[in-house]
Amino acid sequence: MNDERKTMNEHDLSHILNHLGEDREKYFNAVSPPIIQTSNFTFKSFDAFRAAMSDELGNHVYSRGNNPTVAILRKKMAALEKAEDALILGSGVSAIAAAVIGNVSAGDHVVCVQEPYSWTYKLLVNFLSRFGVSHTFVDGRDLEAIKRAVQPNTKVLYLESPNSLTFELQDLKACAAIAKENGLVSIIDNSYCSPYYQNPIEHGIDIVVHSGTKFINGHSDVVNGILCSSKAMVRKIFESEFMTLGMIISPHDASLIIRGLRTLPLRMERSYNTALKVIDFLKTHPKTEEVLFPMDPSFAQYDLAKTQMRGCAGFFTASFKAKSKGDMERFFNKLDRFLLAVSWGGHESLVLPISALYDIPGREDPNIPWNLVRFYIGLEEAEVLIEDLRGALDVL
C-alpha cells in the first residue's frame, strides 16, 4: 500500500501529524499541546476586545467559537485535506448538516447520490423538506443522470465516494466540472478514505466533510465531525450555522483527536494489510457469495478507485450463502473476535449485521439484502480473525 501513496509527500505528512500548529514555545516546550479547558477569554484593553469581536474565527473570544486546542486540530485537518481552512464539529452529521444547510435556502434543490449515509438521507428527506428544500437522489456512477437531475433551483451536489456500505464511487473530477458548469456547491463525505487516501479538493470539490469519529480519531472514544474548504466558505459557515447551532466539540475531545492523528498512517495501513488476508480467505470460502472492496481487482469500479484514491483501509462488505435470516443470526452469535456494532475506524474489528435491521417494528426493511455483512478490520492479527470467521461460517 505504501507505494500507492504517490501524491502526499511523506515528510510533509509527518510534519502535519506531529508538528503543524503546535507552537511549543508558547506552552513551556511541552511535546503534547495543552488542553485549554476554558469557556471564556479575557482582554487587556477595550481596543483588543473590539478587535477580537470583529473576527471571532481568527481570535479566541469564547470556546463556542474558537478554542486554542481545537485550533491546532483545525490547522492539521485543513493541511491534510489540502484545504485553506477547516472546522471541527460535534459529529459527522453536524459537519454534513452545516455544509448543506449553509448553502441552501427555502425553494432550493439538492442533487444527492442514492443510498447515502442514513442521517444524510434523513437530513434531506425529513428535515430540510420541512423548510422547502427539495432533493433528487441519483445513481452517482451515472454522470448523465447527475446532469439530468440538475434543476434551475439546484444549489448543491452532494457526493459520498466511496459510500460506506456497498462502496459506489463517483468520478470526482467529472462531478466537480458538472457542479462548476451549473453554479453548484459540491460537497463530499470523505469518511471512507480519510485524507490519507483521498483528497477531493485536488479534484475540484468545494467542501469535504468527515465523520472524524472513524479513522481520524481512530480510538473509538470521541464523536466528532470535520469540514474542510476555502477560507471564505469556512468563514461563511462559521459565522452562521456553526455559531448559531453550537456545533462545537470540547477542547479535551480535540486533544484526543490530535493524539489519534499521530498514528493515522500506521493504523490505516495495518487495517488494510490485515484485510487483504481476510478477504483472500473469504473469497475462497464456499459459503461466500461476493466481496465488495474498492481496491480489489474484481470490484466493478476498480479502475476509477485506482485513479482517484491512493488506497483504503480494511473496510469491506461480503454477502453469504445463507438460507434464512436465522442462519445469519447464528453466524453473528458464533463470532467472538468481531464485535457487533455500528461505526468503524477504531482499534477493534467490527461487523454490521444487515439482517438485524430487518423486521424492526415501526420501520421499513432496508433496501439491502439481509445476507450482506459490513466488515471493519481493526488491529488484531489476521490469523485470529480468520479463525473466528472460519468457525462462524460453519453454522451457515
ZAVEXMAR-316856 format. One record per residue (C-alpha): x, y, z. Coordinates in Angstrom, 1 decimal. Layout:
N
<site c1="X" c2="Y" c3="Z"/>
...
This chain:
396
<site c1="0.0" c2="0.0" c3="0.0"/>
<site c1="2.9" c2="2.4" c3="0.7"/>
<site c1="3.8" c2="2.6" c3="-3.0"/>
<site c1="0.3" c2="3.6" c3="-3.9"/>
<site c1="0.6" c2="6.9" c3="-1.9"/>
<site c1="2.1" c2="8.9" c3="-4.7"/>
<site c1="0.8" c2="12.4" c3="-4.2"/>
<site c1="1.3" c2="13.2" c3="-0.5"/>
<site c1="4.9" c2="13.8" c3="0.4"/>
<site c1="5.8" c2="11.7" c3="3.4"/>
<site c1="7.9" c2="14.4" c3="5.0"/>
<site c1="5.0" c2="16.9" c3="4.8"/>
<site c1="2.6" c2="14.3" c3="6.2"/>
<site c1="4.9" c2="13.6" c3="9.1"/>
<site c1="5.2" c2="17.4" c3="9.8"/>
<site c1="1.4" c2="17.9" c3="9.7"/>
<site c1="0.6" c2="15.0" c3="12.0"/>
<site c1="3.4" c2="15.7" c3="14.5"/>
<site c1="4.2" c2="19.4" c3="14.5"/>
<site c1="1.9" c2="21.7" c3="12.5"/>
<site c1="0.1" c2="24.2" c3="14.6"/>
<site c1="2.0" c2="23.1" c3="17.8"/>
<site c1="3.8" c2="26.3" c3="18.8"/>
<site c1="5.6" c2="24.5" c3="21.7"/>
<site c1="7.4" c2="27.6" c3="22.9"/>
<site c1="4.1" c2="29.1" c3="23.8"/>
<site c1="3.4" c2="26.3" c3="26.3"/>
<site c1="6.6" c2="25.5" c3="28.1"/>
<site c1="8.1" c2="23.5" c3="25.2"/>
<site c1="5.7" c2="20.6" c3="26.1"/>
<site c1="5.7" c2="17.9" c3="23.5"/>
<site c1="1.9" c2="17.5" c3="23.6"/>
<site c1="-0.2" c2="20.6" c3="23.3"/>
<site c1="-2.1" c2="21.6" c3="26.4"/>
<site c1="-5.9" c2="21.2" c3="26.8"/>
<site c1="-7.2" c2="24.8" c3="27.1"/>
<site c1="-10.2" c2="23.9" c3="29.1"/>
<site c1="-11.9" c2="27.3" c3="29.4"/>
<site c1="-15.2" c2="28.7" c3="28.2"/>
<site c1="-14.1" c2="32.3" c3="28.1"/>
<site c1="-11.1" c2="34.5" c3="27.3"/>
<site c1="-10.2" c2="37.9" c3="28.7"/>
<site c1="-8.7" c2="41.1" c3="27.1"/>
<site c1="-6.3" c2="43.7" c3="28.4"/>
<site c1="-8.0" c2="46.6" c3="26.7"/>
<site c1="-11.2" c2="47.8" c3="25.1"/>
<site c1="-9.5" c2="48.0" c3="21.7"/>
<site c1="-8.2" c2="44.4" c3="22.0"/>
<site c1="-11.7" c2="43.3" c3="22.9"/>
<site c1="-13.3" c2="45.2" c3="20.0"/>
<site c1="-10.7" c2="43.8" c3="17.5"/>
<site c1="-11.3" c2="40.2" c3="18.6"/>
<site c1="-15.1" c2="40.6" c3="18.5"/>
<site c1="-14.8" c2="41.8" c3="14.9"/>
<site c1="-13.2" c2="38.4" c3="13.9"/>
<site c1="-14.2" c2="35.6" c3="16.2"/>
<site c1="-13.0" c2="32.9" c3="13.8"/>
<site c1="-9.5" c2="34.4" c3="14.0"/>
<site c1="-9.4" c2="35.1" c3="17.7"/>
<site c1="-10.1" c2="33.4" c3="21.0"/>
<site c1="-13.2" c2="35.0" c3="22.5"/>
<site c1="-15.5" c2="32.2" c3="23.6"/>
<site c1="-14.9" c2="28.4" c3="23.2"/>
<site c1="-18.2" c2="28.0" c3="21.4"/>
<site c1="-16.4" c2="29.7" c3="18.5"/>
<site c1="-12.6" c2="29.3" c3="18.6"/>
<site c1="-10.6" c2="27.4" c3="21.2"/>
<site c1="-6.7" c2="27.1" c3="21.1"/>
<site c1="-6.7" c2="23.3" c3="21.3"/>
<site c1="-9.4" c2="22.9" c3="18.7"/>
<site c1="-7.5" c2="25.5" c3="16.5"/>
<site c1="-4.5" c2="23.2" c3="16.4"/>
<site c1="-6.7" c2="20.4" c3="15.1"/>
<site c1="-8.2" c2="22.7" c3="12.5"/>
<site c1="-4.8" c2="23.5" c3="11.1"/>
<site c1="-3.9" c2="19.9" c3="10.8"/>
<site c1="-7.1" c2="18.8" c3="9.1"/>
<site c1="-7.0" c2="21.7" c3="6.6"/>
<site c1="-3.5" c2="20.8" c3="5.7"/>
<site c1="-4.3" c2="17.0" c3="5.4"/>
<site c1="-7.2" c2="17.8" c3="3.1"/>
<site c1="-5.2" c2="20.4" c3="1.1"/>
<site c1="-7.8" c2="22.9" c3="2.0"/>
<site c1="-7.4" c2="26.5" c3="3.1"/>
<site c1="-9.3" c2="26.1" c3="6.4"/>
<site c1="-11.4" c2="23.7" c3="8.5"/>
<site c1="-14.0" c2="23.5" c3="11.2"/>
<site c1="-14.2" c2="20.8" c3="13.9"/>
<site c1="-17.7" c2="19.9" c3="14.9"/>
<site c1="-19.6" c2="17.7" c3="17.3"/>
<site c1="-20.3" c2="14.8" c3="15.0"/>
<site c1="-20.1" c2="13.7" c3="11.4"/>
<site c1="-23.7" c2="14.5" c3="10.7"/>
<site c1="-23.2" c2="18.0" c3="12.2"/>
<site c1="-20.5" c2="18.6" c3="9.6"/>
<site c1="-22.8" c2="17.3" c3="6.8"/>
<site c1="-25.7" c2="19.4" c3="8.1"/>
<site c1="-23.5" c2="22.6" c3="8.3"/>
<site c1="-22.2" c2="22.1" c3="4.8"/>
<site c1="-25.6" c2="21.5" c3="3.2"/>
<site c1="-27.7" c2="24.0" c3="5.3"/>
<site c1="-25.0" c2="26.6" c3="4.8"/>
<site c1="-25.6" c2="26.6" c3="1.0"/>
<site c1="-29.4" c2="26.3" c3="0.6"/>
<site c1="-32.4" c2="28.4" c3="1.2"/>
<site c1="-36.2" c2="27.7" c3="1.0"/>
<site c1="-37.1" c2="26.8" c3="-2.5"/>
<site c1="-33.7" c2="25.4" c3="-3.4"/>
<site c1="-32.9" c2="21.9" c3="-4.6"/>
<site c1="-30.2" c2="19.4" c3="-3.8"/>
<site c1="-28.9" c2="16.6" c3="-6.0"/>
<site c1="-27.6" c2="13.7" c3="-3.9"/>
<site c1="-26.2" c2="10.3" c3="-4.6"/>
<site c1="-28.6" c2="7.5" c3="-3.9"/>
<site c1="-28.3" c2="5.4" c3="-0.7"/>
<site c1="-26.2" c2="8.0" c3="1.2"/>
<site c1="-25.3" c2="7.7" c3="4.9"/>
<site c1="-28.6" c2="7.2" c3="6.7"/>
<site c1="-28.5" c2="10.6" c3="8.5"/>
<site c1="-27.7" c2="12.4" c3="5.3"/>
<site c1="-30.8" c2="10.8" c3="3.9"/>
<site c1="-32.8" c2="12.0" c3="6.9"/>
<site c1="-31.4" c2="15.5" c3="6.7"/>
<site c1="-32.7" c2="15.8" c3="3.2"/>
<site c1="-36.0" c2="13.8" c3="3.5"/>
<site c1="-37.2" c2="14.6" c3="7.0"/>
<site c1="-35.6" c2="17.9" c3="7.9"/>
<site c1="-34.8" c2="20.2" c3="5.0"/>
<site c1="-38.0" c2="19.2" c3="3.2"/>
<site c1="-39.9" c2="20.9" c3="6.1"/>
<site c1="-38.3" c2="24.2" c3="5.1"/>
<site c1="-39.0" c2="24.0" c3="1.3"/>
<site c1="-35.7" c2="22.5" c3="0.2"/>
<site c1="-36.3" c2="19.6" c3="-2.3"/>
<site c1="-33.9" c2="16.9" c3="-3.4"/>
<site c1="-33.3" c2="14.3" c3="-6.0"/>
<site c1="-31.4" c2="11.0" c3="-5.4"/>
<site c1="-29.4" c2="9.8" c3="-8.3"/>
<site c1="-27.0" c2="7.0" c3="-9.2"/>
<site c1="-23.7" c2="8.8" c3="-8.7"/>
<site c1="-22.0" c2="6.4" c3="-11.1"/>
<site c1="-24.0" c2="7.8" c3="-14.0"/>
<site c1="-22.8" c2="11.2" c3="-15.0"/>
<site c1="-25.6" c2="11.8" c3="-17.4"/>
<site c1="-28.1" c2="11.0" c3="-14.7"/>
<site c1="-26.4" c2="13.6" c3="-12.5"/>
<site c1="-26.7" c2="16.2" c3="-15.3"/>
<site c1="-30.4" c2="15.4" c3="-15.9"/>
<site c1="-31.1" c2="15.8" c3="-12.2"/>
<site c1="-29.9" c2="19.4" c3="-12.1"/>
<site c1="-32.7" c2="21.9" c3="-12.0"/>
<site c1="-32.8" c2="25.7" c3="-12.3"/>
<site c1="-33.0" c2="25.9" c3="-8.4"/>
<site c1="-30.3" c2="23.3" c3="-7.7"/>
<site c1="-27.7" c2="24.7" c3="-5.4"/>
<site c1="-25.8" c2="21.7" c3="-4.0"/>
<site c1="-24.3" c2="18.5" c3="-5.5"/>
<site c1="-23.8" c2="16.0" c3="-2.6"/>
<site c1="-21.4" c2="13.1" c3="-3.1"/>
<site c1="-20.2" c2="10.2" c3="-1.0"/>
<site c1="-17.3" c2="8.4" c3="-2.6"/>
<site c1="-17.0" c2="5.6" c3="-1.8"/>
<site c1="-20.1" c2="5.2" c3="0.3"/>
<site c1="-19.9" c2="3.2" c3="3.5"/>
<site c1="-21.8" c2="0.0" c3="2.7"/>
<site c1="-21.6" c2="-1.0" c3="-1.0"/>
<site c1="-18.8" c2="1.4" c3="-1.9"/>
<site c1="-20.1" c2="3.0" c3="-5.1"/>
<site c1="-17.7" c2="5.7" c3="-6.3"/>
<site c1="-18.3" c2="8.9" c3="-8.3"/>
<site c1="-15.9" c2="10.4" c3="-10.8"/>
<site c1="-14.8" c2="13.4" c3="-8.7"/>
<site c1="-13.3" c2="15.5" c3="-11.4"/>
<site c1="-16.3" c2="15.0" c3="-13.7"/>
<site c1="-18.7" c2="15.7" c3="-10.9"/>
<site c1="-16.8" c2="18.9" c3="-9.9"/>
<site c1="-16.9" c2="20.0" c3="-13.5"/>
<site c1="-20.7" c2="19.5" c3="-13.6"/>
<site c1="-21.1" c2="21.5" c3="-10.4"/>
<site c1="-19.0" c2="24.4" c3="-11.7"/>
<site c1="-20.8" c2="24.4" c3="-15.0"/>
<site c1="-24.1" c2="24.8" c3="-13.2"/>
<site c1="-23.0" c2="27.1" c3="-10.4"/>
<site c1="-23.4" c2="24.4" c3="-7.7"/>
<site c1="-21.5" c2="23.9" c3="-4.5"/>
<site c1="-20.1" c2="20.4" c3="-4.5"/>
<site c1="-19.8" c2="18.5" c3="-1.2"/>
<site c1="-18.4" c2="15.1" c3="-0.5"/>
<site c1="-18.3" c2="12.8" c3="2.5"/>
<site c1="-14.7" c2="11.5" c3="2.5"/>
<site c1="-15.0" c2="9.4" c3="5.7"/>
<site c1="-14.3" c2="6.1" c3="3.9"/>
<site c1="-10.9" c2="7.1" c3="2.6"/>
<site c1="-9.8" c2="9.8" c3="5.0"/>
<site c1="-7.4" c2="12.5" c3="3.8"/>
<site c1="-4.7" c2="9.9" c3="3.9"/>
<site c1="-6.0" c2="8.1" c3="0.9"/>
<site c1="-8.1" c2="10.7" c3="-1.0"/>
<site c1="-8.1" c2="14.5" c3="-1.4"/>
<site c1="-11.3" c2="15.5" c3="-3.2"/>
<site c1="-10.3" c2="19.2" c3="-3.2"/>
<site c1="-7.5" c2="18.3" c3="-5.6"/>
<site c1="-10.2" c2="17.0" c3="-8.0"/>
<site c1="-12.2" c2="20.3" c3="-7.8"/>
<site c1="-14.7" c2="19.5" c3="-5.0"/>
<site c1="-15.7" c2="22.6" c3="-2.9"/>
<site c1="-16.3" c2="21.1" c3="0.6"/>
<site c1="-15.0" c2="17.9" c3="2.2"/>
<site c1="-16.8" c2="16.5" c3="5.3"/>
<site c1="-15.8" c2="13.6" c3="7.6"/>
<site c1="-17.0" c2="11.6" c3="10.4"/>
<site c1="-13.8" c2="12.2" c3="12.3"/>
<site c1="-15.1" c2="9.6" c3="14.8"/>
<site c1="-13.8" c2="7.0" c3="12.4"/>
<site c1="-10.3" c2="6.8" c3="11.1"/>
<site c1="-9.2" c2="10.3" c3="12.0"/>
<site c1="-9.7" c2="9.8" c3="15.8"/>
<site c1="-9.2" c2="6.0" c3="15.5"/>
<site c1="-9.6" c2="5.0" c3="19.1"/>
<site c1="-13.4" c2="4.7" c3="19.4"/>
<site c1="-13.6" c2="7.2" c3="22.2"/>
<site c1="-14.6" c2="10.5" c3="20.6"/>
<site c1="-17.5" c2="11.5" c3="18.4"/>
<site c1="-16.6" c2="14.4" c3="16.0"/>
<site c1="-17.1" c2="15.9" c3="12.6"/>
<site c1="-14.8" c2="17.8" c3="10.2"/>
<site c1="-15.5" c2="20.3" c3="7.4"/>
<site c1="-12.7" c2="21.4" c3="5.1"/>
<site c1="-13.0" c2="24.1" c3="2.4"/>
<site c1="-11.9" c2="27.6" c3="1.3"/>
<site c1="-11.4" c2="30.3" c3="3.9"/>
<site c1="-14.4" c2="32.1" c3="2.5"/>
<site c1="-16.7" c2="29.1" c3="2.8"/>
<site c1="-15.4" c2="28.2" c3="6.3"/>
<site c1="-16.0" c2="31.7" c3="7.5"/>
<site c1="-19.5" c2="31.8" c3="6.0"/>
<site c1="-20.5" c2="28.6" c3="7.7"/>
<site c1="-18.7" c2="29.5" c3="11.0"/>
<site c1="-20.5" c2="32.9" c3="11.3"/>
<site c1="-23.9" c2="31.3" c3="10.6"/>
<site c1="-24.6" c2="27.6" c3="11.1"/>
<site c1="-21.6" c2="26.8" c3="13.3"/>
<site c1="-22.1" c2="29.6" c3="15.8"/>
<site c1="-25.9" c2="29.7" c3="15.7"/>
<site c1="-26.4" c2="25.9" c3="16.3"/>
<site c1="-23.5" c2="25.4" c3="18.6"/>
<site c1="-21.8" c2="22.6" c3="16.7"/>
<site c1="-18.7" c2="22.5" c3="18.8"/>
<site c1="-16.5" c2="19.8" c3="20.4"/>
<site c1="-14.7" c2="20.2" c3="23.7"/>
<site c1="-11.0" c2="21.0" c3="24.0"/>
<site c1="-10.5" c2="17.7" c3="25.7"/>
<site c1="-12.0" c2="15.8" c3="22.7"/>
<site c1="-9.9" c2="17.8" c3="20.3"/>
<site c1="-6.8" c2="16.8" c3="22.2"/>
<site c1="-7.8" c2="13.1" c3="21.9"/>
<site c1="-8.2" c2="13.5" c3="18.2"/>
<site c1="-4.8" c2="15.2" c3="17.8"/>
<site c1="-3.4" c2="12.1" c3="19.6"/>
<site c1="-5.3" c2="9.8" c3="17.2"/>
<site c1="-3.9" c2="11.6" c3="14.2"/>
<site c1="-0.3" c2="10.8" c3="15.1"/>
<site c1="-0.8" c2="7.2" c3="14.2"/>
<site c1="-3.3" c2="7.6" c3="11.2"/>
<site c1="-0.9" c2="6.1" c3="8.6"/>
<site c1="0.1" c2="3.2" c3="10.8"/>
<site c1="-3.4" c2="2.3" c3="11.7"/>
<site c1="-4.8" c2="2.5" c3="8.2"/>
<site c1="-2.0" c2="0.5" c3="6.6"/>
<site c1="-2.2" c2="-2.2" c3="9.3"/>
<site c1="-6.0" c2="-2.4" c3="8.8"/>
<site c1="-5.5" c2="-2.7" c3="5.0"/>
<site c1="-2.8" c2="-5.3" c3="5.1"/>
<site c1="-4.8" c2="-7.5" c3="7.5"/>
<site c1="-8.0" c2="-7.0" c3="5.5"/>
<site c1="-6.2" c2="-8.4" c3="2.4"/>
<site c1="-5.6" c2="-11.6" c3="4.1"/>
<site c1="-9.2" c2="-11.8" c3="5.5"/>
<site c1="-10.6" c2="-11.0" c3="2.0"/>
<site c1="-8.4" c2="-13.7" c3="0.4"/>
<site c1="-9.9" c2="-16.2" c3="2.9"/>
<site c1="-13.5" c2="-15.1" c3="2.3"/>
<site c1="-13.2" c2="-15.1" c3="-1.5"/>
<site c1="-12.1" c2="-18.8" c3="-1.5"/>
<site c1="-14.7" c2="-19.9" c3="1.1"/>
<site c1="-17.6" c2="-21.9" c3="-0.3"/>
<site c1="-20.1" c2="-20.0" c3="1.8"/>
<site c1="-19.1" c2="-16.6" c3="0.5"/>
<site c1="-21.3" c2="-15.2" c3="-2.3"/>
<site c1="-19.4" c2="-11.9" c3="-3.0"/>
<site c1="-16.9" c2="-9.5" c3="-1.5"/>
<site c1="-17.1" c2="-5.8" c3="-2.2"/>
<site c1="-13.9" c2="-3.9" c3="-1.7"/>
<site c1="-12.8" c2="-0.9" c3="-3.9"/>
<site c1="-9.1" c2="-1.9" c3="-4.0"/>
<site c1="-9.9" c2="-5.5" c3="-5.2"/>
<site c1="-9.4" c2="-6.0" c3="-8.9"/>
<site c1="-12.8" c2="-7.7" c3="-9.1"/>
<site c1="-14.6" c2="-4.5" c3="-7.9"/>
<site c1="-16.7" c2="-3.0" c3="-10.7"/>
<site c1="-15.2" c2="0.5" c3="-10.3"/>
<site c1="-11.6" c2="-0.7" c3="-9.5"/>
<site c1="-10.0" c2="1.4" c3="-12.3"/>
<site c1="-11.7" c2="4.6" c3="-11.0"/>
<site c1="-10.7" c2="3.8" c3="-7.5"/>
<site c1="-7.1" c2="3.4" c3="-8.5"/>
<site c1="-7.3" c2="6.8" c3="-10.4"/>
<site c1="-8.7" c2="9.0" c3="-7.6"/>
<site c1="-7.9" c2="7.0" c3="-4.4"/>
<site c1="-4.4" c2="6.3" c3="-3.1"/>
<site c1="-5.7" c2="3.3" c3="-1.3"/>
<site c1="-8.1" c2="2.4" c3="1.5"/>
<site c1="-8.1" c2="0.7" c3="4.9"/>
<site c1="-9.7" c2="-2.6" c3="5.8"/>
<site c1="-13.4" c2="-1.7" c3="5.3"/>
<site c1="-15.4" c2="-4.0" c3="3.1"/>
<site c1="-18.7" c2="-5.8" c3="2.6"/>
<site c1="-19.4" c2="-9.5" c3="2.0"/>
<site c1="-22.6" c2="-11.5" c3="1.2"/>
<site c1="-23.0" c2="-15.1" c3="2.2"/>
<site c1="-24.9" c2="-18.1" c3="1.1"/>
<site c1="-27.4" c2="-18.3" c3="3.9"/>
<site c1="-30.8" c2="-19.9" c3="3.7"/>
<site c1="-32.5" c2="-17.6" c3="6.2"/>
<site c1="-32.1" c2="-14.6" c3="8.5"/>
<site c1="-31.9" c2="-17.1" c3="11.3"/>
<site c1="-28.8" c2="-18.6" c3="9.7"/>
<site c1="-27.2" c2="-15.1" c3="9.7"/>
<site c1="-28.2" c2="-14.7" c3="13.3"/>
<site c1="-26.4" c2="-17.9" c3="14.2"/>
<site c1="-23.4" c2="-16.7" c3="12.3"/>
<site c1="-23.2" c2="-13.5" c3="14.2"/>
<site c1="-23.7" c2="-15.2" c3="17.6"/>
<site c1="-20.9" c2="-17.5" c3="16.8"/>
<site c1="-18.4" c2="-14.7" c3="16.2"/>
<site c1="-16.0" c2="-14.0" c3="19.1"/>
<site c1="-13.3" c2="-11.7" c3="17.9"/>
<site c1="-15.6" c2="-9.4" c3="15.8"/>
<site c1="-17.8" c2="-7.1" c3="17.7"/>
<site c1="-21.3" c2="-6.4" c3="16.6"/>
<site c1="-21.5" c2="-2.6" c3="16.3"/>
<site c1="-22.0" c2="0.4" c3="14.1"/>
<site c1="-19.2" c2="2.8" c3="13.1"/>
<site c1="-15.7" c2="1.8" c3="12.1"/>
<site c1="-12.1" c2="3.1" c3="12.1"/>
<site c1="-11.0" c2="2.2" c3="15.7"/>
<site c1="-8.7" c2="-0.5" c3="17.1"/>
<site c1="-11.4" c2="-3.1" c3="17.2"/>
<site c1="-12.7" c2="-5.3" c3="14.4"/>
<site c1="-16.5" c2="-4.9" c3="13.8"/>
<site c1="-19.3" c2="-6.4" c3="11.8"/>
<site c1="-22.6" c2="-4.6" c3="11.0"/>
<site c1="-25.3" c2="-7.2" c3="10.5"/>
<site c1="-27.8" c2="-6.0" c3="7.9"/>
<site c1="-30.2" c2="-8.8" c3="8.9"/>
<site c1="-30.5" c2="-7.2" c3="12.3"/>
<site c1="-32.1" c2="-4.2" c3="10.6"/>
<site c1="-35.0" c2="-6.3" c3="9.3"/>
<site c1="-38.4" c2="-6.9" c3="11.0"/>
<site c1="-38.0" c2="-4.0" c3="13.4"/>
<site c1="-41.5" c2="-2.8" c3="14.5"/>
<site c1="-42.4" c2="0.6" c3="13.0"/>
<site c1="-39.6" c2="0.6" c3="10.5"/>
<site c1="-39.4" c2="-0.4" c3="6.8"/>
<site c1="-36.9" c2="-3.1" c3="5.9"/>
<site c1="-33.7" c2="-1.7" c3="4.3"/>
<site c1="-33.2" c2="-1.9" c3="0.5"/>
<site c1="-30.2" c2="-4.0" c3="1.1"/>
<site c1="-30.1" c2="-7.9" c3="1.1"/>
<site c1="-30.2" c2="-9.4" c3="4.6"/>
<site c1="-27.3" c2="-11.7" c3="3.8"/>
<site c1="-24.9" c2="-8.7" c3="3.5"/>
<site c1="-22.4" c2="-8.1" c3="6.2"/>
<site c1="-20.2" c2="-5.0" c3="6.6"/>
<site c1="-16.7" c2="-5.7" c3="8.0"/>
<site c1="-14.2" c2="-3.4" c3="9.5"/>
<site c1="-10.8" c2="-4.8" c3="10.2"/>
<site c1="-9.1" c2="-3.4" c3="13.3"/>
<site c1="-5.6" c2="-4.0" c3="14.7"/>
<site c1="-5.9" c2="-7.7" c3="15.6"/>
<site c1="-3.8" c2="-10.4" c3="13.9"/>
<site c1="-5.2" c2="-11.7" c3="10.6"/>
<site c1="-4.9" c2="-15.3" c3="11.7"/>
<site c1="-7.1" c2="-14.7" c3="14.8"/>
<site c1="-9.8" c2="-13.0" c3="12.7"/>
<site c1="-9.7" c2="-15.7" c3="10.0"/>
<site c1="-10.1" c2="-18.5" c3="12.6"/>
<site c1="-13.0" c2="-16.7" c3="14.1"/>
<site c1="-14.7" c2="-16.4" c3="10.7"/>
<site c1="-14.0" c2="-20.0" c3="9.8"/>
<site c1="-15.9" c2="-21.2" c3="12.9"/>
<site c1="-18.8" c2="-18.9" c3="12.3"/>
<site c1="-19.2" c2="-19.8" c3="8.7"/>
<site c1="-19.5" c2="-23.4" c3="9.7"/>
<site c1="-23.0" c2="-22.7" c3="11.0"/>
<site c1="-24.3" c2="-21.4" c3="7.6"/>
